[in-house]
Amino acid sequence: MTLLSRLLQSPLNDVSTDVEAPPPLDGRDGTAGTGPLMTEARRDKSRRAYPELLGGLRLPLAPAEALALAEQRARAQPGWSIGRLAPPQGLLTAVAVTRLLRFRDDITIRVRPADSGSRVDVRSRSRVGRDDLGANAARIRRFLRELQQA
């Protein structure tokens, strides 16, 4: 079964590199909050559809340095606008606007200490619809790849 056919059978619009404790999403008005919860059904769908994303990205940088690098890469993403930067919590939130239909998707990047460096987790969730046809996972993949190369 192809990834596309799996996705069509199991609609998913909320993807995270950490499904056990996903990064919190801000409120739609940009204020701090937990946003929509990732249900167990979404966690399971995400595990099955995107196993390669689980575990986030390990960087050999202190958390403050990793967050600064993540902020730099986030600001360079086309269509992204930064919402909140909270260094004490290791969080950065953004909104991505899709090119074609101008949908808004919420993104949270979380940086935490890990063995010999930092762990970067990313969550991306569509505000509209039950299925994103893989757009959120593609956004996370692209961001982590660029972050790793930076």
N, C-alpha and C positions, 0 to 999 in steps of 0.2 A: 504494500500500500504506500503510495507516495505521500509526502508531507502535505501537499495541497489537499488530497482527498481526506487525510486525517483531520485537517483543519476545518474542512467543509462539514465534516460529520460532527465536530466538536467546536462550535463557535467560541472564540476567545478574543477578548479585547483588552486584557490586562496581563502583562508579561513582566516577570522579574527574574533577576539572576539569583535571588534569595527568596524562595517560596515559603520557607519556614518562618522567617521574620522579614517580610518585604519592607523595603524603605517606605516610610509614610508619604502619602500624597498630600499636598496642600489643598486648601479649599479653593474653589474656582475663582474666588476674588483675590487670590494671592496671599491670603492670610494663613498663618500656621494652623495646621490641623492634621488629622489622620486621614482625611479623605475616605473614599470607599474602601471597605475591607476586602481583602483577597479571600474569597471563600475557599473551603476545602475542595470544592468541585473545580474551581479555577486553578488551584495549586496542582491538583492531579492532572488536569489538562495541560498545564504548562510543563510539568515534568515529562509527560509523554511527547508533547509536540516539540519541545526545545531542550532536550537534555544537555546539549552542548553549551548552553548559556548558564547552567547551574554552577554555582560556586564563585561567580564574579571574576574579577581580575585581580591578581596579586601583583603589587608593584614594590620594588625594593627602595621605597621612599618613606620618609616619616609621613604620618597622616596629614599634617599641615601642608607639606610639599605636594602630596598626592592630590589634595583638595584644590590647591592652587593650579596644578596642571589640569585637573578636570574642569575647573572653571574656565581656564584659557581655551580648552578644546570645545567646551559647551558654547562659549561666546562665538566661536568660529563656525558653528553649525548653521547652515542655511535654514531659515524659517524658525529658529529657536529664539525665544526671548527669556532672559533670566528673570525669575520671580523673586526668589529669596536665597540669600547666601548666609548660612549659619555655621561659621567655623567651629564654635564650641560643640555643636552636635555633629559636625562633619557632614552637613547636608547642603545640597544645592538643588533648587527646584527651577523648572523651566516649563514653558509651554511651546509646543511645536505646532505650527500651522501648516497643514498639508497644502501642497501647491495647487492641485486641481480643484477640490471642492471647499478649500479653506476650513476644514475641520480642525478643531483644537484638541491636542492630545497632551496630557499631563505627564511630566517626567520628574523623577527624583533621583539624584545621584547621592549615594551615601558612602563615606570613606571612614573605615574603622581600622584601628591597629590590628596587625596580624603578625605572625612569625616573620621576623626579619623584614618588616616593612608595613604595608597597608593592603587592605582588601577593599576594592571598589565594587559596589553593587549598584545596579541601575534598575529602575522600574519605569515602565511606560504604559499608560492606559488611555484608551480612546474615550472621549466624553460621550460620543454618539455611536449608537449601534451596538450589536452584540458580537460582531466579528470584524476583525481588522484585516483579514486575508494575509496575515503575516507582517503587516507594516510595523507594529511595535517591536517585534523580535528583530526585524531588519535594522530598525533604528538603533537598538541596543547593540547589535553586532557591529555595526558601522562605527558607533561611538567608541566601543571598547577597543576595536582594532586601531582606530586613530590615536586613542589614548596610549595604547601599548607602543605604538611607533614613535610617539612624541618624545 
